[in-house]
């Protein structure tokens, strides 16, 4: 009887030792990631502008994305002539960056939708010569929130093309001669995503 009891106890102990540990994110969740360039067509200070940048993220279960992005104005945006007139003609330089959270609906479909939002900061400054990036006055920091709706095409297993519309909300601009309204407004974007989806 004693050897049988010892056998049962050892078996129970072994089962406890080799039991699978419970975790919030287990191996049952498939993960991937992506990165890629972004072009945004928008208006800054009442003028058409092109913003270029990139975004990337970690994908959980093909649908939930957490990552980040950064974008900056790539075209000339003129400041009003009465802003720092002693400096001569100035351009407005605007960039934004932050955390991005996205949800992708039916990611295995050839064409599908996604929603994401950027929450972060923005930098506003005046430059005299864009080619040499000669800054005039100090950089002004602001809050940026930009929700986006997208249509995405699964081009290959490792490449996606996404077109979207967004509305950028900017708060806290204190730069001389500029207001939040000069940076708040709609955008149209085109994104190419490379990675494991």
Secondary structure, DSSP 4 states (H G I P E B T S, - for coil): -HHHHHHHHHHHHHHHHTSPPP-SS-TTS-EEEEEEEEEEEEEETTEEEEEEEEEEEEEETTTEEEEEEEEEE-S--BPPTTTTGGG-S-EEEEEEEEEEEEEESSTTSSEEEEEEEEEEEEEEEEEEETTTTEEEEEEEEEEEEEEEEEEEEE-SSSEEEEEEEEEEEEE---STT--GGGT-EEEEEEEEEEEE-
